[in-house]
Amino acid sequence: MRSLAQRLIAEELRASSPPDATESRAALRVCEKLRRPLSNFAGVAGFRSLLLRALALAKVEAPLLGGLKVKPDGTPEYSTEFEAQLDSKPGAQASAALVEQLLALLITFIGEALTLRVVHDVWPRAALKDPKFGGKQL
C-alpha cells in the first residue's frame, strides 16, 4: 500500500503548481482528489467517515496528525501548528500515512479492483503499478 500511496503523492508533486509544493501538501491533494469520486459513490458522509477512520488509524503511526480535522464536507482542515509542520519530514511522513490508510480502507470496503479503478479514473495518465496487486497496470 505504501508504494501506491507514494506513487500518487509523487504524481501530485509532478503536477503541482507552483512546482515547489511539498510532499505533505501533495498527499493532502491526493485525499482531496479521491474525495470527489468517492463522495459520488458513497455520499459525502460516507467519504467523511472513511477519511476520519483513516485519520484515526494514521494517528497511531503519526501523532502529528492530531492537528488535522475533517470538515463536514470531507475536506481536511488543519491547525496552524499542523500547517507549520507540513513542510517538514515528519509532516510528509504523517501525510503519507494518511493516504496509505485511506487506500487500505478503500480496498477493505470496496475491493482491490474498484479501488484501482477509482485511482485510475483520478490519475489516468499516471503509469501506476503496484506489486502487491500482481503488478497490475492501472
C-alpha positions in Angstrom: 0.0 0.0 0.0 2.9 2.3 0.8 4.3 2.1 -2.7 0.9 3.0 -4.3 0.5 5.9 -1.9 4.0 7.2 -2.6 3.3 7.0 -6.4 0.2 9.0 -6.1 1.9 11.6 -4.0 4.8 11.7 -6.5 2.3 12.2 -9.3 0.7 15.1 -7.4 4.1 16.6 -6.9 4.9 16.4 -10.6 1.6 18.0 -11.5 1.7 20.7 -8.7 1.6 24.3 -9.3 3.6 26.0 -8.0 6.3 23.4 -8.5 7.8 24.0 -5.0 4.8 22.1 -3.4 5.8 19.8 -0.6 5.1 16.1 -0.2 2.7 16.8 2.6 0.6 19.2 0.5 0.7 16.7 -2.3 -0.6 13.9 0.0 -3.4 16.1 1.1 -4.3 16.8 -2.5 -4.4 13.0 -3.1 -7.1 12.8 -0.4 -8.9 15.8 -1.9 -8.9 14.3 -5.4 -10.2 11.0 -4.1 -13.0 12.8 -2.2 -14.9 13.8 -5.3 -15.4 10.3 -6.9 -15.8 8.6 -3.5 -18.4 11.1 -2.4 -20.3 10.4 -5.6 -20.0 6.7 -4.8 -20.6 6.6 -1.0 -22.0 10.1 -0.3 -20.3 12.9 1.4 -21.0 11.4 4.9 -19.6 8.1 3.7 -16.4 9.6 2.4 -16.1 11.7 5.6 -16.4 8.6 7.7 -13.8 6.8 5.7 -11.4 9.7 6.0 -12.0 10.1 9.7 -11.2 6.4 10.2 -8.1 6.6 8.0 -7.0 9.6 10.1 -7.6 7.7 13.4 -5.6 4.8 12.1 -2.8 7.0 10.8 -2.5 9.0 14.1 -1.2 5.8 15.7 1.8 5.9 13.4 2.0 9.7 13.1 0.6 11.6 16.2 1.4 14.8 14.3 -1.9 14.2 12.5 -3.7 15.3 15.7 -3.7 18.8 14.2 -5.7 17.6 11.2 -9.5 17.7 11.3 -12.1 16.8 8.7 -14.9 19.3 7.8 -18.5 18.1 7.4 -18.0 18.1 3.6 -15.0 15.7 3.9 -12.2 18.3 3.2 -9.2 18.4 5.5 -8.8 21.3 7.9 -5.7 21.8 9.9 -4.4 23.9 12.8 -1.7 26.5 12.4 0.6 24.2 14.3 0.0 21.3 11.8 0.4 23.7 8.9 3.7 24.9 10.3 5.0 21.2 10.3 3.6 20.4 6.8 6.9 21.2 5.1 9.0 19.0 7.5 10.0 15.4 7.0 7.6 14.3 9.9 4.8 16.2 8.2 5.5 14.4 4.9 5.6 11.0 6.7 2.4 11.8 8.6 0.5 12.9 5.4 1.7 9.8 3.5 0.5 7.6 6.4 -3.0 9.2 6.0 -3.0 8.4 2.2 -1.9 4.8 3.0 -4.6 4.2 5.5 -7.2 5.7 3.1 -6.2 3.4 0.3 -6.1 0.4 2.7 -9.6 1.2 3.9 -10.8 1.6 0.3 -9.5 -1.9 -0.6 -11.2 -3.3 2.5 -14.6 -1.8 1.8 -14.9 -1.7 -2.0 -12.2 -4.2 -3.0 -9.0 -4.0 -4.9 -10.5 -3.8 -8.4 -12.8 -0.9 -7.7 -10.1 0.9 -5.7 -7.7 0.6 -8.6 -10.4 1.8 -11.0 -11.1 4.9 -8.9 -7.4 5.6 -8.7 -7.0 5.2 -12.5 -10.0 7.5 -13.1 -8.4 10.2 -11.0 -4.9 9.8 -12.4 -5.5 8.4 -15.9 -2.1 9.4 -17.3 0.0 8.1 -14.4 1.7 4.8 -15.1 0.9 3.2 -11.8 1.7 -0.4 -11.0 1.6 -1.9 -7.6 3.5 -5.2 -7.0 1.1 -6.1 -4.1 -1.7 -6.2 -6.7 0.2 -8.5 -9.0 1.8 -5.6 -10.8 -1.5 -4.6 -12.4 -1.3 -1.6 -14.6 -3.9 1.0 -13.7 
